[in-house]
Amino acid sequence: MRNGEYMDMKLLDEVKKMAALDQADKEFLKRMEKRMGHFLKEGIDLFFCFFFRL
């Protein structure tokens, strides 16, 4: 294997790692948006329950 081929393989490995991390970030953000949406909905419901009791 020539030095250039080795560098290409290393670069390809780095690109694959970055793509995997990007996918993991997207999945994490999707889960967080789902959780935050649930908490936001609960917070709004609690606010209106409290507001209309007064």
N, C-alpha and C positions, 0 to 999 in steps of 0.2 A: 504494500500500500504506500503510495506516495504521500508526501506531506500535505499536498493540496487536498487529496481525497480524505485524509484524516481530519483536516479542518472542516471540510464539507460535512462529514459525519457528525462532528461536534456541533456545528451550527444547526444541523437538522435536529439533533437531540435537544438543543436549547429551544428551538422553535416549538417542538412537541411539548416540552415542559411548560412553555409560556401559554400554549393553547389549552393545556389541561388546567392550568391555574386560572385562566380566563373563564373557562367553563365552570369551574368550581365557584368563582366569584359570582357569576351570573346566577347559579343555583342558590347560593347563599343570599344574594340580594332578593331573589324571588321569595325565599322563605321568610326573610325579614319583612318584606312588604306585606306578605299575607298576615304575619303576626301583628304588625303595626296597624294594619287595617282593622283587625279584630279589636285591638285595644282602643283605637280611635272610635270605632262604632260603640263600644261599651262606654267609653268616656262621654260621648255625646248623649247616649241614652241616660246615663246617670245625671248629667247636667240638666236635661229636660225634666227628669223626674223630680229633682230637687227644685228647679225653677218653678214648676207648676204647682208644687206643694205650698209655696209661699203665697 
